[in-house]
Amino acid sequence: MRATVFHPRLATLFRDHLGQDVFRLEPDTIGIAGHEVADRILAARRATETERPTFKPLHGRSIARSEAASVMRTVGSDVREALKREQPRPEDVDLSGEWPLTGHMFLRDMVLGNDPYRLRMLMSRNLELTTKLTWSVIAAGAAFPLSKRAGRQGAPLTSLAGLVADAGTYQDRRYALGMYRRAAAPVCFTVSTLVANTLWLGSPFDPETPNEHLLYESLRLLPPSWNILRNACPEYPAIDERIGAGDDVLLLPLLSHRDPKLWDSPDEFQPERWETLDPDTAPGYLPFGHSSERCWGRHMVMPLAGLLLDLIRGSGLGIDPTQTTAKVPLAGLLGVADIRVTKVRRAAAV
């Protein structure tokens, strides 16, 4: 048996609030796990620029929704191009090693591998350590213009890198490099984390179970986007009297995804449940946000995660049998850390 060890603050949420709908977390913060209240909260208004997880103001500069949508379409076209171009066979790819890092590096090289080093280094997970480190790397990369012919070995730049090449001034290049990281890094972070979670929760997989069902169930038990913040506003006290006029609201898919009122055997990994459930309409299921404002990256995440699972399943890889515990740290992106993926011997047929 494998044990998933949640950070103490996450474990406390499960212990104290699982099955509740509205509860106080902090003197100025209300937690929401009930799906009906959550639906009404999220439908009341759209996220403001400071509430959006990816496109918050960039170095003090606001990002309009139209620009954010355009950038996501750009990175989406790069992902689609990579999926058309890259059809790796399991025998040609080594995805063994420490996850989610191994998956992150594979995706970086698959989608952005032809971009120059100063752009690809913006994908480093080490930049998550401090904002100052991220902006130091961006400032250095913006020092010199980028040629549209600067792809590795003469290959064309990605469309996302083209936005950097089009920037004429140092300030514009710095902004474009910031957008490069904002748009591309979360895709690779999210996909590699999702696949690592799926491996930990469900492997070895039944060969008859489709990737989509494995991924939907992993998103239920370990949703990478495990909370949704909404700042205080006049609409919320009218929705539920337990919410005060000055209360921020933290919606918690982490809890609604395990609510025993909504799910049979809520703590068990049962991908077969998705044979009859619709991920877009299942009550309380919000891995990509609410129907009023879906995550723009969902149509990139699922195909890339499916590709990685195909390669892993075709390679006979699985969790190192000697690893029996994995920690889930308190982080913006929820997932198991430092799991070991290796060749797994199949039991001989009797």
Buried (B, 14 or more C-beta within 10 A) or exposed (E): EEEBEBBEEBEEBBEEBBBBBBBBBEEEEBBBBBBEBBBBBBBBBEBEEEBBBBBEEBEEEEBEEEEBEEBBEBBBEBBBBBBEEEEBEBEEBEBBBEBBBBBBBBBBBBBBBBBBEBBBBBBBBEBBEEEEEBBEBBEEBBEEEBEEEBBEEEEBBBBBBBBBBEBEEEEBBBBBBBBBBBBBBBBBBBBBBBBBBBBBBBBBBEEEBBBBBBBBBBBBBBBBBBBBBBEBBEBBBEBBEBBBEEBBBBBBBBBBBBBEEBBEEBEEBBBEBBEEBEBEEBBBBBBBBBEEBEBBBEBBBBBBBBBBBBBBBEBEBBBBEEBEEBEBBEBEBBBBBEBBBBEBEEEEEE
